[in-house]
Amino acid sequence: MERHDRLRQIADRLDRFTEATTDQLAEAVGAEGACMVAMTEPEPPVLTGEEVSDRNLAERLCSGCMFQEACLELELRWSGPMQIGVFGALPDEDRRDLYPIWRARRARQWGGGQR
């Protein structure tokens, strides 16, 4: 499957969050997201500041998270094209490429505004 097709499929799945407000997404991800829960554990994972190590850690945390897609939708709303790190199990480069596809869909669905 071509990369662009894969990104379009991800955007298709994110359409289910069109009606959710940004506050609703932030509340769900903040309370239940695997990375957020892990940070409240007695021995939370340690970010090293090294891109490869931190990306591997983030991808591991994301792999079992039920809120991956909500997290991805939230990050696209919050950060727009300025993507850094791993959110929703996608590294920043993939999210930067996904953003214009996602944004075009939201512009049609929301009439140009954000929630």
C-alpha positions as protocol buffer text, in pm:
chain_id: "A"
residue {
  index: 1
  type: MET
  ca { x: 0 y: 0 z: 0 }
}
residue {
  index: 2
  type: GLU
  ca { x: 130 y: 343 z: -89 }
}
residue {
  index: 3
  type: ARG
  ca { x: 213 y: 580 z: 195 }
}
residue {
  index: 4
  type: HIS
  ca { x: -41 y: 839 z: 77 }
}
residue {
  index: 5
  type: ASP
  ca { x: -315 y: 572 z: 72 }
}
residue {
  index: 6
  type: ARG
  ca { x: -220 y: 466 z: 426 }
}
residue {
  index: 7
  type: LEU
  ca { x: -241 y: 827 z: 547 }
}
residue {
  index: 8
  type: ARG
  ca { x: -579 y: 868 z: 375 }
}
residue {
  index: 9
  type: GLN
  ca { x: -705 y: 558 z: 558 }
}
residue {
  index: 10
  type: ILE
  ca { x: -589 y: 704 z: 888 }
}
residue {
  index: 11
  type: ALA
  ca { x: -775 y: 1026 z: 806 }
}
residue {
  index: 12
  type: ASP
  ca { x: -1085 y: 817 z: 727 }
}
residue {
  index: 13
  type: ARG
  ca { x: -1071 y: 661 z: 1075 }
}
residue {
  index: 14
  type: LEU
  ca { x: -1027 y: 1000 z: 1242 }
}
residue {
  index: 15
  type: ASP
  ca { x: -1354 y: 1123 z: 1088 }
}
residue {
  index: 16
  type: ARG
  ca { x: -1536 y: 957 z: 1377 }
}
residue {
  index: 17
  type: PHE
  ca { x: -1407 y: 1239 z: 1600 }
}
residue {
  index: 18
  type: THR
  ca { x: -1555 y: 1518 z: 1391 }
}
residue {
  index: 19
  type: GLU
  ca { x: -1835 y: 1586 z: 1641 }
}
residue {
  index: 20
  type: ALA
  ca { x: -1611 y: 1563 z: 1948 }
}
residue {
  index: 21
  type: THR
  ca { x: -1489 y: 1893 z: 2088 }
}
residue {
  index: 22
  type: THR
  ca { x: -1121 y: 1947 z: 2151 }
}
residue {
  index: 23
  type: ASP
  ca { x: -1196 y: 1970 z: 2525 }
}
residue {
  index: 24
  type: GLN
  ca { x: -1369 y: 1630 z: 2517 }
}
residue {
  index: 25
  type: LEU
  ca { x: -1074 y: 1472 z: 2340 }
}
residue {
  index: 26
  type: ALA
  ca { x: -826 y: 1632 z: 2581 }
}
residue {
  index: 27
  type: GLU
  ca { x: -1021 y: 1507 z: 2881 }
}
residue {
  index: 28
  type: ALA
  ca { x: -1039 y: 1149 z: 2752 }
}
residue {
  index: 29
  type: VAL
  ca { x: -677 y: 1128 z: 2641 }
}
residue {
  index: 30
  type: GLY
  ca { x: -551 y: 1304 z: 2954 }
}
residue {
  index: 31
  type: ALA
  ca { x: -741 y: 1075 z: 3188 }
}
residue {
  index: 32
  type: GLU
  ca { x: -711 y: 743 z: 3007 }
}
residue {
  index: 33
  type: GLY
  ca { x: -424 y: 764 z: 2757 }
}
residue {
  index: 34
  type: ALA
  ca { x: -154 y: 502 z: 2818 }
}
residue {
  index: 35
  type: CYS
  ca { x: 123 y: 761 z: 2826 }
}
residue {
  index: 36
  type: MET
  ca { x: -64 y: 977 z: 3074 }
}
residue {
  index: 37
  type: VAL
  ca { x: -141 y: 682 z: 3300 }
}
residue {
  index: 38
  type: ALA
  ca { x: 222 y: 564 z: 3279 }
}
residue {
  index: 39
  type: MET
  ca { x: 345 y: 904 z: 3395 }
}
residue {
  index: 40
  type: THR
  ca { x: 146 y: 871 z: 3718 }
}
residue {
  index: 41
  type: GLU
  ca { x: 298 y: 533 z: 3809 }
}
residue {
  index: 42
  type: PRO
  ca { x: 547 y: 513 z: 4098 }
}
residue {
  index: 43
  type: GLU
  ca { x: 829 y: 462 z: 3847 }
}
residue {
  index: 44
  type: PRO
  ca { x: 723 y: 646 z: 3531 }
}
residue {
  index: 45
  type: PRO
  ca { x: 912 y: 594 z: 3205 }
}
residue {
  index: 46
  type: VAL
  ca { x: 1201 y: 835 z: 3163 }
}
residue {
  index: 47
  type: LEU
  ca { x: 1239 y: 1048 z: 2853 }
}
residue {
  index: 48
  type: THR
  ca { x: 1608 y: 1078 z: 2771 }
}
residue {
  index: 49
  type: GLY
  ca { x: 1603 y: 1371 z: 2533 }
}
residue {
  index: 50
  type: GLU
  ca { x: 1751 y: 1141 z: 2268 }
}
residue {
  index: 51
  type: GLU
  ca { x: 1520 y: 1130 z: 1966 }
}
residue {
  index: 52
  type: VAL
  ca { x: 1550 y: 756 z: 1888 }
}
residue {
  index: 53
  type: SER
  ca { x: 1518 y: 641 z: 2251 }
}
residue {
  index: 54
  type: ASP
  ca { x: 1226 y: 870 z: 2326 }
}
residue {
  index: 55
  type: ARG
  ca { x: 1049 y: 775 z: 2002 }
}
residue {
  index: 56
  type: ASN
  ca { x: 1088 y: 403 z: 2083 }
}
residue {
  index: 57
  type: LEU
  ca { x: 950 y: 461 z: 2432 }
}
residue {
  index: 58
  type: ALA
  ca { x: 655 y: 660 z: 2298 }
}
residue {
  index: 59
  type: GLU
  ca { x: 576 y: 402 z: 2032 }
}
residue {
  index: 60
  type: ARG
  ca { x: 586 y: 125 z: 2297 }
}
residue {
  index: 61
  type: LEU
  ca { x: 347 y: 319 z: 2521 }
}
residue {
  index: 62
  type: CYS
  ca { x: 115 y: 393 z: 2229 }
}
residue {
  index: 63
  type: SER
  ca { x: 106 y: 34 z: 2104 }
}
residue {
  index: 64
  type: GLY
  ca { x: -149 y: -85 z: 2358 }
}
residue {
  index: 65
  type: CYS
  ca { x: -341 y: 238 z: 2407 }
}
residue {
  index: 66
  type: MET
  ca { x: -714 y: 244 z: 2336 }
}
residue {
  index: 67
  type: PHE
  ca { x: -695 y: 621 z: 2281 }
}
residue {
  index: 68
  type: GLN
  ca { x: -441 y: 624 z: 1995 }
}
residue {
  index: 69
  type: GLU
  ca { x: -678 y: 772 z: 1739 }
}
residue {
  index: 70
  type: ALA
  ca { x: -828 y: 1024 z: 1982 }
}
residue {
  index: 71
  type: CYS
  ca { x: -474 y: 1130 z: 2074 }
}
residue {
  index: 72
  type: LEU
  ca { x: -383 y: 1167 z: 1709 }
}
residue {
  index: 73
  type: GLU
  ca { x: -694 y: 1376 z: 1638 }
}
residue {
  index: 74
  type: LEU
  ca { x: -617 y: 1594 z: 1940 }
}
residue {
  index: 75
  type: GLU
  ca { x: -255 y: 1648 z: 1839 }
}
residue {
  index: 76
  type: LEU
  ca { x: -354 y: 1743 z: 1483 }
}
residue {
  index: 77
  type: ARG
  ca { x: -596 y: 2002 z: 1625 }
}
residue {
  index: 78
  type: TRP
  ca { x: -350 y: 2140 z: 1880 }
}
residue {
  index: 79
  type: SER
  ca { x: -27 y: 2140 z: 1681 }
}
residue {
  index: 80
  type: GLY
  ca { x: -144 y: 2175 z: 1324 }
}
residue {
  index: 81
  type: PRO
  ca { x: 151 y: 2144 z: 1089 }
}
residue {
  index: 82
  type: MET
  ca { x: 406 y: 2196 z: 1371 }
}
residue {
  index: 83
  type: GLN
  ca { x: 445 y: 1830 z: 1465 }
}
residue {
  index: 84
  type: ILE
  ca { x: 711 y: 1712 z: 1710 }
}
residue {
  index: 85
  type: GLY
  ca { x: 746 y: 1375 z: 1882 }
}
residue {
  index: 86
  type: VAL
  ca { x: 514 y: 1074 z: 1874 }
}
residue {
  index: 87
  type: PHE
  ca { x: 140 y: 1107 z: 1926 }
}
residue {
  index: 88
  type: GLY
  ca { x: -125 y: 851 z: 1842 }
}
residue {
  index: 89
  type: ALA
  ca { x: 155 y: 605 z: 1758 }
}
residue {
  index: 90
  type: LEU
  ca { x: 266 y: 819 z: 1460 }
}
residue {
  index: 91
  type: PRO
  ca { x: 603 y: 992 z: 1448 }
}
residue {
  index: 92
  type: ASP
  ca { x: 616 y: 1360 z: 1361 }
}
residue {
  index: 93
  type: GLU
  ca { x: 710 y: 1311 z: 994 }
}
residue {
  index: 94
  type: ASP
  ca { x: 401 y: 1097 z: 932 }
}
residue {
  index: 95
  type: ARG
  ca { x: 178 y: 1346 z: 1115 }
}
residue {
  index: 96
  type: ARG
  ca { x: 320 y: 1635 z: 912 }
}
residue {
  index: 97
  type: ASP
  ca { x: 227 y: 1444 z: 594 }
}
residue {
  index: 98
  type: LEU
  ca { x: -113 y: 1349 z: 735 }
}
residue {
  index: 99
  type: TYR
  ca { x: -198 y: 1704 z: 843 }
}
residue {
  index: 100
  type: PRO
  ca { x: -293 y: 1850 z: 500 }
}
residue {
  index: 101
  type: ILE
  ca { x: -514 y: 1548 z: 425 }
}
residue {
  index: 102
  type: TRP
  ca { x: -681 y: 1573 z: 768 }
}
residue {
  index: 103
  type: ARG
  ca { x: -715 y: 1953 z: 748 }
}
residue {
  index: 104
  type: ALA
  ca { x: -883 y: 1943 z: 406 }
}
residue {
  index: 105
  type: ARG
  ca { x: -1139 y: 1697 z: 542 }
}
residue {
  index: 106
  type: ARG
  ca { x: -1206 y: 1905 z: 852 }
}
residue {
  index: 107
  type: ALA
  ca { x: -1241 y: 2224 z: 647 }
}
residue {
  index: 108
  type: ARG
  ca { x: -1519 y: 2055 z: 448 }
}
residue {
  index: 109
  type: GLN
  ca { x: -1681 y: 1904 z: 758 }
}
residue {
  index: 110
  type: TRP
  ca { x: -1656 y: 2209 z: 984 }
}
residue {
  index: 111
  type: GLY
  ca { x: -1690 y: 2474 z: 720 }
}
residue {
  index: 112
  type: GLY
  ca { x: -1336 y: 2599 z: 787 }
}
residue {
  index: 113
  type: GLY
  ca { x: -1352 y: 2639 z: 1167 }
}
residue {
  index: 114
  type: GLN
  ca { x: -1206 y: 2430 z: 1447 }
}
residue {
  index: 115
  type: ARG
  ca { x: -1379 y: 2309 z: 1760 }
}
